[in-house]
Structure formats: structure tokens, C-alpha cells
């Protein structure tokens, strides 16, 4: 199934999925927004600007997660020559970039009232900007090269090199003194976000994840149709 | 399990990857001074020499009961619980600036224990909670 990729079979599945995902997304984001904007309490020190976190943090998580997935797929593409991963990796990038930009912009809007500055060249923020640049280079590379064999290799290499940045982003707040606060949620210790604030954060993360899957599927279906139009029944 | 070619590709890619990770590590290590956003009062104390004309950032906690407001000026003490530095500043103060909270002051050193700040940034910590919870925590202390 992995080696012999049949666009028609895949398309019959992925073309039906978006409408169901859209439905679930609308339900989850409605509840999430109600929780985030109305029902959740204000913070003891930031007051209402804490609500920006419910957009900022999920966006940052999803852009990081998406890039990690692209990198893993790219690794398989280069080492094991799994062709069916090529279009998946390619189609994941736009949603990842969008959420990366949302994370940067909302962080900036939050930073002004809380820190007193729109932007700081600290390790976390700079490494997040570098991730956005990697997304842009990755997407541009797909547009620049025509040669199939070449473009697969180049884009995959970009993703694998960009993956080095992912742990740097994650641990930047621990390794260096940064203006950005350290992580509040960790597997090994108690989270320092109150439960009443974890609920909207979880819901918004789920909603954004669904949204990025939706964007991914739309892009993926477009790519499949492109292949169909070229008259190829396999890659 | 895998063919010779797969192994060769894997070896080659891991080799490139390792070299690049190593070079990034070395670059970051040598640029450490610029990667850190601020230095602590202790690090200032240990500086071999101080440069009055260089703009620097000092970070730490605002020491309790040290904020003094006068006309257009505010002065306070930044502490890292080992060493302290006096800060003098006039200008806009961010909302989150208060005693016992994190702060980053950017400006010029007069000497090892005095900073003339040009900009003040408040640092937020990783705690998020509603005001009632904070009150309950304070009462339990």
C-alpha cells in the first residue's frame, strides 16, 4: 500500500472526509471560543489578555507538530523512497506556515501590553521566526523546481535540516535566559495553568488541529486531481 | 532487512545531519553572549570589566518594597537572590511591572551596582490562574 500508491483509491476517501471534519470543527471551535472568550476566568495578573494565549499556544504547537511530521515523512522519502509520502508532506506545509504566522502575530499582540514591547530578539521568538522561514523556503522550493526526482530530494532535505530547529525552539526557554516565559505544561511535572484555563486551551488546540487537517485535505485533494489530470495513475 | 542502498543513504544522511547539528551547536555556543536575552546581577558582578557605553539588559526579580516613585522617575532594585543592582528609570512602565515579579531593564551601567535604564520590560512567569485562586494561595501561606 505504501509502495504502490493509487491516487484514485485514496481520492475516493479523502474527497469525502472534509465535510465531516468541517462539521466537527465548527462544533469544537464554537464551544472552544465560548470557553475562551466568555466562560474562562481572567488571569490574576494579565487580566483579559490571557485570552490571547488560547490562540497563541495552540497555533505554536500545531506549527511545530506539523513541521515535525513533514520532517519524519521527508526522512522516509529520502531513505526508504516511500513515494506516497511526498504529496502528504507537500500538502501539510501551508497549514503549518499559517499557524506559525498566527503564533508570531498573536505573541506580538500579547507582548505589547504584558512585556511592554512588540518584539524581542530572544531565543524563543527568533527560533520561531526561523521556523517560519524554513516553511517559506520549503514551500518555495516546491514551486521553483520542476524535475520530480530533484524536487523530492531538495524539499525533503530542507525539512530534515529544519527539524534541527524544532528541539531548539522547545528548549530555548530552558537553555538560555529569554524574555519568553518557560513551559507551563510538562509531562513530568504539574502544569502551572489552572484547570479553568486548561479547558479552553485544550478545546482550541483540538479545533485548530481539525482546521489544519481540513486545510491539509483540501490541498492534498488538489494535488491528487493535478496528478489525475496529467493522466498518471501512479506516481 | 533493508538493501545496501537504503543503508548507504541512511549513513550518508545521518553523517550530514550530525555535522550540521554539531556546527549549529558550536555557533550557538560561541554566540552565547548574544543568544541570552539578559544577564543577571551576579553575572554583572563577575564581569571582568564594565563598559559604560555599551547597552545591556539585566534581568531578575524586582525586590520587594524597593520601588520608589518620584515625579518622572522610578527606582527599584533587581535581585537574583544572590546579588542586587539598583535601577533608575524614567518613561513608560509596562502593566505587569510590580514588586516580586520578573523584570528586564535595558540601559547603561554606571558601575557594578547601578544601571541607568532606557527601557523596562516586564517578564511574565509560567503561572496562569484566576484571581480567586491566587487569593486562596496567598491566604494559605
Interface residues (C-beta under 8 A of the other chain):
Chain A: X41 X42 X43 X44 X45 X46 X50 X53 X75 X78 X79 X80 X113 X114 X115 X116 X117 X120 X121 X122 X123 X160 X161 X164 X168 X176 X177 X178 X179 X181 X182 X183 X184 X192 X193 X194 X196 X197
Chain B: X2 X6 X9 X10 X13 X17 X20 X21 X24 X28 X32 X35 X36 X37 X38 X39 X40 X59 X92 X93 X94 X95 X96 X97 X101 X104 X119 X120 X121 X122 X123 X124 X125 X126 X127 X128 X129 X130 X131 X132 X133 X134
